Amino acid sequence: MNIYFMRRRGVPLVLSSLPGEDFGSFSPETAFRIISSGTLSEGEAAAACRTISSEGRMALRKYLQERRYIPRLLISAGAFLLAYLFFSLAVPDPIPLADELLFSFIVSAALWIILSRTDEESAFMKEKMLIIDRAIASSSVLHSSDMALIEDYYDRLCLMSVMELAEAVASGSLPGLQGLCEDWIDDFSSALLLHMRASDKGIDKTISRIESSDDRRRTARFLIYQVTIGSLDMPDLALYLAISSLT
């Protein structure tokens, strides 16, 4: 698996496809490769490793939550019914319905939390995190001219005003990004999209609107509005669209 170390406006950005991986397929043979435009300092390498480890833990936790959602839901629902029957039959109450529902909900919610924490401390979680940490510790570093091109292109995007960039995105007239030839470009694009989704839940709808809208001015105004409310990183979006247009 590739880890991308991109120097973005002087601030390192670490990207990977970990949030979208099927962790069930991770094995001790899993290996990571860090791709950057140049040599990483000790501080940069350590920061990249910490970021990937943290990202891997969060992605693995989400994977387990989704995988165990139905069993956890059924068990919690069963506990709710049993608790309701118990409190209905064993505890006399002048207002039976309200109290029984409240106590049953508390029991069900408590069991849901316990099961969630149990999953996070499971042998599966520990095994996969050990694989990830070992892969990070033994990761190799690839210096790529394509990453240097991407960083230079990003810097060019950042020199444009928000209005200029919004109009270029809306009209499909972004500056050309030429010379990329590595086989990891598609994976980089996917990793960048996952990064944008983490901070902007509506990014997929935004991209769909850009691709389908015929009203360029209205789309540009929409993009500027999204930037002003803090949910959209315009240079990230522009970089993603520029790379996607090449594939």
Secondary structure, DSSP 8 states (H G I E B T S, - for coil): -EEEEEEETTEEEEEESGGG--GGG--TT---EEEESS---HHHHHHHHHHHHHHHHHHHHHHHHHHTHHHHHHHHHHHHHHHHHHHHHHS--SSHHHHHHHHHHHHHHHHHHHHHHHHHTSHHHHHHHHHHHHHHHT-EEEE-HHHHHHHHHHHHHHHS-HHHHHHHHHHT----------TTHHHHHHHHHHHHHHH-TTHHHHHHHHHH-S-HHHHHHHHHHHHHTT---HHHHHHHHHHHTT-
